[in-house]
């Protein structure tokens, strides 16, 4: 594996300074990379779900003016983050000071970084696994070039639980992770139709707050029940040593599923009866939805094939699956054939009963998995 492993200790500001110093060059480069990506995603053709050949050119030409608008948007989120998770603001200020990067640039990449996360997530528990113990897996699919910014964070807060997570340099948010009590979480985006809610709402990054505070699924669901819908529709998975829970979040609605036996999976598409009526995947270009349809088809096949046999090795096999037939090359483990193509940049598998996580680099099928104790 080539991913950097960093250890962060202390209060939120101290952890931010430490991350900024340990990942200085990565953060500076990632700020530019994600800002350009955010400008690209703000182009009208992309917002409407269709790519045009000129979209990179248009993004470059309009970079300065669009970046100013995006910075204004990021500032509007700042007060909301303070209301729900002020520690995150302290950590971002620490990252800014530690890396000597403008604070508002750090704020921007933390808020807009949520827009580039197109992932596959799955969980099994009870009769679906070989031991009955729950398991969680999540692949993060992003622009292939972003893999150079992926890191593993071992977080030891002054107040809260120890957490192991995969993330990106300069981020407070994580792709997925698990704490010392065996509570694991992941939160990929969902393609949902737009609703009438205001554009500025609580960032989805706040949904990871229970990872530092809660030991069980029930505790986490209790804390999450008090939060409003996030700005980015999300399929949040929460897994402990006994059960699996999924919340499919819309901006104005949510649907919660709790299992002690069975399997759950999302490939950026809503799966619950309540939320699936708002699925917008078919309205968007397949390149923008990270092959969500073929990933969904292949995931269904894999869950059926392995039902009752899920263990860590099975989870790794799913994370590194390349598909078969019409899903080949557009399955769970994705490979960008071009420098800016979509690729699975990291994968995390959590085994809560053993307090272990298994984390890969890009792509999982080639780098293999390192084992990290939570």
N, C-alpha and C positions, 0 to 999 in steps of 0.2 A: 504494500500500500504506500502511496506517496502523500497522503493527506497529513497535514501538520496536526499534531496533538498539543494543545495548550491547556495549562492548569490555571484556573482563575479562583482566587480566594479573596475574602474580605467583604466589605459592604458593596453595594452596587457601583458606586463611583470608583472604588478601588479596583473592582473587577474590570470595569471599563478601561481604566488607565492601563492595567496589565495587558488586556487584549490589544489595545492600541499600540503598545510598545512591542509586543511579541509578533504582531502581524502588520507592522508599519507599512512595508512596501506593498503587501497584498491589499491593504485597505485603500491606499492611495490609488492603486490601479483599479480596484473594484468600484470605487466611487465613480470614476470616469466611465467604466464599462456599464454599470447599472443605470447611470444617468442617460447615456446614449440609448440604452435599451428602453428606458422609460419614455424618452422622447419618441422613439420609434413606435411604441405601443400606443402613444397618444395620437398618432396620425389617424385621420378619419376613416381610411380604408381598413385599418386594423381594428378600430373600435367597432366597426360594423361587421367584423368577422371575416374579412376577405383581404388577402395579400395582393399587392400589385408590384410590378417589377421596379417601380420607382420609389418604393417606400423607404429604402435606405437613403437614397439621394434626397428625398423630401425631408427626412429626419435630420440629415446633416445640414441642409440649407436652413431649416427652421430651428436649429439646435438652441441658439441663445434665447430667442423669444419664448420658445416652449419651455425651456428649463426654468425661466423666471416664473412662468405660470405654475409649474410643478412645485417649485420652492414655496410659492404662496400657498398651494394646496397642502404641502407638508406642514407648514406653520399652523394651518387651521386644525390639523390633527393633534398638534402638541397639547393644547388644553384638554382635549378629550382623553389623551393618554394619561395626563396628570390626574384626571378625575378617577380613572380606573386602575392605573398601575404606575404611580409616580416613580417607583424604583427604576422603571425602564428609562425614564428621562435622565435620571442621575447616571445610569450606566452609559447612555449615549454621550452625555457630556464628558464622562471619563474616557470613552473611546476617542472622542474629539481631541482631548488634551493629550492622551497618550500617543496618538498617531500624528498629532499636529495637523489635523484636518478640520476645516470649518464645521462647526456643530450642525448647522442647517443642512450641510451635505450629508452628514451622518444620519440626521433625522430623515432626510429624503430617501436614502437607500434602504432604511429600515421600514419605512411605510410603503414605498413603491416596490420593494423587493417581493412583496406578497403577490404581485401581478405575474411573476414569471415562474410560478411553481405549479407545474402540471404533473401530477404524480399518480402512482398506483399504491393503494393501501389495502391491506387485508388482515384478518384476524381469525383465529380458531380457538375453540375452547370445548371442554367437556368431552362428549362422545366423538367429536371430530378429531381429537388429538390422541396420540398413543398413550399418554399418561393422564389425560383429563385436565392438565394444566394449561392455561391460556398462553397464546403466543401472538405477537404483533409483528407485521412486516410492512415496510414502506420504502418504495423507490422514489427518488426525487429526479424528475425529468425536466431539464432546463436546457438553455443554449449550451452546446458542447464546450464553448470557450469558457464558461463559468466554472468548470471543474477545478481550475487553478486556484480558485478562491475558497473552495470547500475545506473545512477544518473540523476536527473533533474537539469538543470542549468538555473538560472535566471541571465542573463548577462546585466550589465549596463555599457557600455563602455564610456570612456571619449569623444570619437569621434565616433559617429555612433548611430544606433537605439538600443533600448532595445530589447533583444531576450529571449524567453523561448524555451528551447530545451531539448530533451532527448539525453543522451550521455553516455560515459563510463569514469570512473575515469582516469585522465591522458590524455584524448583526447582533442585536439583542435576542431577536427571535431565533428559533431553531426549526429545522426541518422535521425532526422527531427526536425523542429522547426518553430516558427512564431515570427515576430517582432512586435513592437508596432503600426505599420501602418497597420497591418493585412496582410502582405505578408508572406505566408507560403511556406515551401520548404521541399522536401524529395528527396533522391537520392540512391535507391538500385542499386546493380550491375546488369548487363545483361550478359547472357551466349552467347558470340559472337565468331565466328571463328577467329582465329588469322590472323593478317595481316602482312604486311612487314615493319611496322613502328618499330623504335628502341625500345628496352626494357625500356629505361628510358625516360619517358615523364612527363608532369605535373600531379601530384597526383590529384585524383578526389576530395580530400578535398578542393581544391581551388574553386570548383564550388559553395561552400556555401558562398563565399565572398559577393555576393549581399544581403544576408540576413541582413548584417550590414549596407548596403549602399543604398538600394533601397526600394521604397514605393509601387511600382506597378509592375505588370507583364511586362508591356512595358519597364520600366526602367531596370528591371532585364535581360530581353532578350537582350536589347541593350548592357549591360555590358558583358553578357555571349558570345555575338557574337564575341567579340574581343579575346576570349580565344581559345587556341588550344584544340584538342581532348585530353581527360585525359588518363592516363595509364590504368585505369580500366574502361571498358565499363559500362555505367551508364544510367539509365532511370531517368532523373531529372524532377521532377514536381515543378511547380511554380504557386501558386494560390493567387489571391487577392480578393477584395470584388466584382469584376465583372466578372472575367474570370479565365479559367484554361489553363495552357500551359504545354506541355511535350516536352523535348528534349531527344531523344534517341541518346546517344553519343557513337560512336565508336572511335577508336584511330585515324582513318583517314577519318571519315565521321560523319555526324549527320543528324537527321531528326526532324524538329520542327512542332508540332501540337498545334494550339490555338483554344479553344472552348469557346463560350458564352452560348451554350446549349448542353447538352449531358453528357456522362460519358467516362472516360478513366481508364485503369487499366493495371498493369504489375505484373507478378509474376516471375521476373528475366528473362523473355523471351521478345525479341523484338516483338512489335505488329504492328509497321508501315510497310507499304508495302515496303518501301525502305530498311529497316533494317532487316525485317524478313527473307530475303533470306540468311542472315548470321547467323541464329539461330544455336547454337551449343549444345542446350540442350540434344538432342537425342544421342549425342556423349559421354555424361558423365553419370556416375552412378547416379541413382535417389537419393541416400543418399547424394551425393555431391551437387546436384542441389536443395536440400531442398524440394523435392516433387514438383518441378516446374510445371510438367504436370498436376497433379491432382489439384493443387492450381489454375492453369489457368482454368481448366474445371469448377471447383466450382465457381470461381469468375465470369465467364460468366453467370452461372445460377443465381447468386445473383444479378448481375447488371440488368439482364432482369426482375427478380422478383420484384425488388424495384424501377424500373424506374418510375419517377414521384413522388415517396414517400420518397426521401432521406431527412433525417434530422439527427440531432446528434444521436438520438436513433438508427436509421437505420445503421449509420456508426459504432456504437458500436456493433450492432448485427452482422455485417459483420466481424468486428475485432475478435469476439468471436465465430465465426461459426466453427463447427466441421465436416461439410460435411454431405453427405447423399449417400447411395448406395456405389458405388465404390470409392467415395472420402472421405468416413467417416474415420476420424483419420488422414487424409492427406490433410486437408483443410487449411483455413486461420489461425485459431488458432491451433498451433501445440504443442503437448505435448511430451517431451522426456521421453520415458519409462525407459531409462537407464541414469546414471549420466552424460555421455558424449554424449547423443543423442541430436538431433536437437529439439529446443523448441522456441516458441515465447517468447522472454525475455522482450519485452516492446512494447507498442503500443501508437501511438499519433494520435489524431484526432484534426484538426484545424477548427475553425469556424471564418473566417476572419471578417465578419461583426460585430460579437459580441466581437472580440478581445480576444477570449478564446481558450485555448487548454485543451484537456482532455487526461491524461496520465495514463497508467496502468503499473503494474509490471508484474511479471512472474507467471503464464500465465494470460492474460487479463480476461479470463472467471472466474477466481477465485479471483483475487485481486480487480476487479472493476477499475473504473477510478476516479482520482482526477482532480479537475478543477483548472486551474491556469490562471490568467489573464495576457495577454501580454501587 
